[in-house]
Amino acid sequence: MMTKILILECPTIDINFIFRELDRDGFNYTAKNIKLLNHFENGLSNYNPDIIFSGYSLLGNNGKEALKISRNWYSSTPLILIADHIEVENCIELIKKGVSDIILRQNISSLTQKISKALTKTATVNFNIFSNQEEKYLKEKAKYSSLTENSRDAIFLTLKDGPILEANPAACQIFKMTEEEIYKTGRLGLVDPNDPYLPVLIEERDLRGLAKGELNFKRKDGTSFPGEITTVVFKDVWGRDMTSITIKDLTEYKKDQQELAASNILMQESLNGLNKIMDSSLDLICSIDEEKRFVNVSAASKSLWGYEPHELIGEKYIHFIYIEDHKITNNTYEDITNGTPVTIFENRINHKDGSIVNMLWSVQWDDDEKLLYCTIKDISEKKKLKKAYKVERDRFLDMYNLSPACMGILKGPNHIHELTNPLYLKFINKKNVIGKSIIEVLPELKNQGFIKLLDDVYNTGIPFIANEMLVQLDFHGKGLLADRYMNFIYQPHRDAYGKIDGIFVFAIDVTEQLLSRMKIEESEKLYRQLIKELPVAAYSCDVDGKITLFNKAAAILWGREPQIGIDSWCGSWKALSTDGQEIPLEMYPIAVVLREGKTMTGKEIIIERENGDRRYVLPHAVPYIDQSGKVTGAVNLLTDITESKAIQKALEEHNMELSFQNLEKVKRAAELNIANKELAYQNCEKEKRAEELILTNIELLKTNKELDRFVYSISHDLRSPLTSVQGIVSIIEDESEDPATLKHIQMIKNSIERLDEFIKKILSYSQNNRTELDIETISVKKTILNIVDCLQNMKQANGIHFEIDVQELSPFSTDKLRFNTIVENLISNAIKYHKMSGTERFIKVKAIVNEQVLQLEIADNGIGIPLQHQEKIFDMFFRISSKSEGSGIGLYIVKDTIEKLEGSINILSQPKAGTTFKMNLKNFKIC
């Protein structure tokens, strides 16, 4: 808001000096200068200022006339004098005549605060609509002062986000500052700026117009203290945003809480929980006249009682008192007004929302003004706390009785049972032990050293702690001792004077945990044995990359045996990328896994031995992660694919050679055909060459069959050791209960299953080429449903909706085994490469059978296939990326099989939208 200032110039006023001070404090104002007295009244009338400045020397004849004009016609407008020097008597006389304040030039830095204070005083007078007469204004000011001075809490009046205008005596006492020091320090100088709740409360105040909470505050001596702050924003008569701030020193309250917590250590957690939900109430300050009506009410009435101040002013207070407290409240009022020294009493208030609030009244009767000044506190939480204390104490006893540990107290040098919880009695299988010594209840402990341990703790005061200690107990009293392993503590128990009077016993039976750990250690031993016996190279590293374990296959692959705990990352001489570039140590697969904590698989690398030999391998590195989510090591499986790559390369070269030979044969046949047409007499030569071509084709078929037998033999020989490994893994899995071991076993099983699946596909491919068609009539719909039922057990199939639409307009005859291979490969691929999440995931299978052909369509809304890869997906061993699952042979087998069945296949796919395979398969009619 803009403040209008009228300045009546005189020699003692340096106008630029005033403007410079106001600008420095960021004061929002506009000013008008009057040099002549006869212009002063017109200036007042036309400019209507908020405040007037004048020099002290003006108070000669002209000055008195100016003061008279301003007080007679504009008495509500503050008048501030600026002087080089002035006597105290003159100050008092000027104040009586209507001057609002006097500022010495050497104290000009307080100008902004004096202006704000003068404007606030004027606003207070206007807001309460009191007489403009001097005597009544002073009395009203006394009323306001009585309200704040009676408060034991610090009360400040400030411009919103601006300087402090007023502070009550309690504020000076709490912050150990004078009023002037508080004004100079400012709001933000009183509070700890690093308190995280400060911006939260400021935001709440700006949002709701009021806020309440706890902050850390600073005193003059630099010490800090906790306080409860209540802040309310309101507008004065000029429309300026003002703030009323009440601060309650919580030091003693916090101290009481700490002492209460120290008195009972076992109740500490419960009491702390209660302290967090305890919230000190707002304080309400008000005055009540002889008619028992509210005269003034602070803004706290809204948060305490639900009423705005204007809803209470003029109303009788008894209307808001709970009916059962009317009598005691009226009697207390009469006692106070009749001079009986009753200053504090309790009653209950009817909240606006219908609830009842317990209140503590602090009151003082002003016999001159005939007003009762009150400070009212909400003590509902205090009463609830007393009740909650009892509840929490009962809860502690329940916790003691229901504790999962054996607990008891043994008193005196003979260790007499004074207190035991149910689990203690259940563990020793005894009853009625209170009042009996430990040796009476458990005589079998005498020769096991436990009585001496108890004596030592009782005599020395030094606790005894043991973990997994063997205790032999006679549970049934028949002399048969049973072994139990215990974690326990013997803690000296002290009386109120600190003298040891007994022993607190806390014990937990860890027999099952100890036996389980022993089983885990045995399982770990089996796991290490398994790693060593695996036919696939495997090794593990700790979190620093040091090799901790490797098997024989790994040493053979590397061509050397690394040193355990010395060699890092990998046992090979060197590791290379597929383009021949050496891989830095920090980029080794197992190094990346240890750094990122994620499994790394499918990225082909080259292992180089010390003698220069190179082997192509597929790493599968998996991190060890403990229960806290921390990486503690990793295991890496290295699959040697050197021979398979050589076979693949040989196949490709042989196929190229065969293709070239076929082209040559076609060319030669064409030449023979032309020659036949041109030279009829050369028929004999053509027949001869045709016979050569037939022989060549026979030789080619023989070569292909030999290659198929070679592939079949290789695949069959690989499956035998895999089957043995699967058996060993299953045995370990059945015997182990350790989560980490089971996780590693599952990783091994997954790797074996992927290798087994690859071998099966190689066998399928070989079988497709080696065997002739076995035509039979099948039910297309039933066959597809059976395949879908089997594949729905796949983990990735969860959440996918299958839609099967088959129209069999004619019987369909084909090779059933090859038909199953086609459908199973396509649907399993649709499941594997489907989206991992999302709604309405589906796979649709549509088929129409007629007399000539089966039209089959398999569609999904999965991840799709990029356009640049769609021409290559039917190539042998083609994978879209190194991270893709599978071997890249499945779709090659599908297309090869379809061609065998005299059919065709096409693909329609779009990334993120899905893939559709459309096939036409010949209907082989059985005659």
Disulfide bonds with the S-S distance in Angstrom:
none
